[in-house]
Every structure is written in C-alpha cells, then in structure tokens.
Amino acid sequence: MKLLLNGKERGSQSVPESAKLIAQFDVPYASGELRAVAFKDGGEIASFTYKTVSKPARLKLKLDRETIRPGREELSFATMQITDDGGEPIPDIVRRIDFHVVGAGELATVGNANPKDVASFRQPTCRTFRGRYLAVLRGSGHEGAITLQAKSDGLIAASTPAKCSSH
C-alpha cells in the first residue's frame, strides 16, 4: 500500500493478512488530495482519494433510471449528496433536506442509512447522514413527466427530471 499527499509519496508498507488488511500512516495535515493506492503482484488493484472541500454550497441529485412504469410497483432511486462549489462531496455534513415531487409520480420513501435516526421514512423530509440521502420515486398511476426537487436552507436546490411511461 502507498499513500500520496498532493502527488508526493508519504509512505508505503506491506499489509499482510495478519494485520487484517489495515495500514496506518502518520501524515501531517495539508489541504489538497490524499490518495491511498493498493498493489498486488506489483500492479495497482485499487485506489481511494479524499480531497479537501470548501463550504457546503449545493445539492446534487442523481436518478438510477429516468423512466419508470406508471404503476406503483416500479421504483427509481434518487441519490443525493451535498457538495461544495467545485462539486466535491462533503462527507461529514448533517442537513435537513426537503423533497417535493411534481407531475406523474410520488415519493415512495426516503432514507439516510443512519442507524440511530428514528425519523419516519414516509415524510418528505430527512436529515443527511455523511452528506448523503436517498429518495425513492414511483409512478402515481398515469403517464407523464415527473420532477423531483430537493431543497435545504442555505444551499442551491437541485431537481431532476424523470417520466412515467409504458414504453
């Protein structure tokens, strides 16, 4: 395993299975990019990067599918995250998000994966967990356009189009 801070190697070490595949490095703080790279037999097999983020600025929504059938049995999952102005996800923010659906669909449920959050999954609002949130859309019984809107105080809102169609 190798650790790079802003492109400069800060250390490397073998990670035997007896160490439960955990590596530890002491690295002084510096803003920028921290990248961990895993190797096997001399070749890179995985990497993970953290980037310094600025203040929370906007919501970002992404649907797993933009077309669903008009009935209530088919779902579209909308992942949401809070990002800075550059689009970098903010991993540790907790914010209230309000959802609204316009058109031929409805909000089936919402969730944030926080095991300690006891809020209702049926309400159109929730708090983010680790800067993320999930909303689930379904058709309301007829064809047409759907727009999912997400808002949070002090952040640029997001919306994403979808449609209910039998085709």
FIKELUM-514363 format. One record per residue (C-alpha): x negated, y negated, z; residue in one letter. Coordinates in steps of 0.5 Angstrom, whole numbers, plus 500, padded with zeros to 3 digits. Each point is the difference from the previous one (the first is absolute). Layout:
N
XYZA...
! end
This chain:
167
500500500M498493498K502493503L499494496L502493502L501495495N496505495G494501505K499506503E501500507R498507502G501507497S501507504Q502507499S506502503V500508502P507503501E498501507S501492501A507501498K498496494L499494503I495495499A498494505Q496494498F498493503D502494496V499493501P507496498Y499497494A506498495S501503494G500507498E499506504L499507496R500507502A497505495V501508501A495504496F500508499K494503496D497493498G506498497G505495502E507503502I504494504A499493502S504495504F500493500T502495505Y500492498K500494505T507497499V503493501S506498503K507503498P503497494A505504496R504507500L498505495K506505497L499506496K505505498L498507499D506500494R503494497E506504497T505505504I507503499R506496502P502505505G498500508R495507499E494497496E495495504L495495498S495499506F497493500A493499504T499493503M494497503Q497493502I495497496T495494500D500495494D495505497G505506500G496504505E504503505P500498507I499507504P502497507D506495500I507501503V505496497R508500499R502502493I507499498D502503494F506499495H503504494V503496494V504504495G502507499A496503506G500500507E495501506L500507502A495500506T494496502V494502504G493498502N497507503A498497507N502506504P501495506K505496496D507502502V504495495A505502496S499503493F506497498R499493501Q498496494P494497504T494503504C493498502R494502496T495506503F493499498R502495495G505504496R507502500Y505505496L507498497A504506496V505498495L505504497R506498495G507498502S504504495G499496494H495498495E497493499G494496503A497500507I495495503T497502507L498494504Q495499506A499494504K496498506S499494503D494496498G499505494L501500493I506504499A500506495A505503495S500506496T505502494P503507499A506503497K505505501C501504493S503506498S495501494H
! end
